[in-house]
Amino acid sequence: MPENAGVDYPEARTVVDLLATSRGDVLISLVESADPTEIVVSIGEDRSRRRVRLDAGEHVEVIWRGPEELRSLPTELIAAELHPPQWRLRPVGPSTRGQRRSAVRAPLSLQVRMTVGPDVLHGLTVDISEGGIRALFAPRDPARAAAPAPAEQPSPAALTEQPAPAVPVEASAPGSPAEQAVTDDRSRGEAENPLRAGAVLPLVVRLEEGQELACRGKVIRRIPRQDGGIELSLRFVDMPERTQDLVRRHVFAELRSLRSRGLL
């Protein structure tokens, strides 16, 4: 039976996860070349973006995104080369359906826009992965906030004709209806906060090559700041696998660029 690139083994320039039997973490790598008998990948990197060392004979599971699903291929490391830095892997079994277990994050500063009600907030990412972003946005324009409607002033005659009602002392006691109303108002205000944890907001992330990635982000938490800026941790919602792979490729390429410039 003929073997198909992308299904039976990963294609060249594909970002892959590597699971080595001697390690408990997931490594990330890039396929340099591949065929049914040998796969050449860049030396695997850990979550700290450091190259790791494996000995020949190590069992390595290769996981990648196929045309329709994640694929997994068992391989054996047959050689580790330093110039260029790469591993040579030999398949030792058929490919099967795979499961991705990592989300590599890079400290990238990318332009991002977020729609919050009638406002569009502009900001920059602090870091990004296929799973989400941490981003800093400029404060919302206070002029956009709805100002409370001015209270209608009663006429002098009304003030004379309608005496002020007495307020019972127990109305402000703990657990009283008045206090419960204040608590309800605060809860309602939090529920209506568009930046509350759990809120899902439209995002547009601009990759460095100019491509714009439209998606949705769920607010995981808001990081307190003293300068009035809005710093949020957002998880991507319902992002297609192919789009996740696009982010992963961008992250991986940027990490390699940063390392080549001595910035990592």
Secondary structure, 3 states (H helix, E strand, C coil): CCCCECCCECCCCCEEEEEECCCCCCEEEEEEEECCCCEEEECCECCCCCECCCCCCCEEEEEEECCCCEEEEEEEEEEEEECCEEEEEEECCCCEECCCCCCCCECCCCEEEEEECCEEEEEEEEEEECCEEEEEECCCCHHHCCCCCCCCCCCHHHHHHCCCCCCCHHHHCCCCHHHHHHHHHHHHHHHCCCCCCCCEEEEEEECCCCCEEEEEEEEEEEECCCCCCEEEEEEECCCCHHHHHHHHHHHHHHHHHHHHCCCC
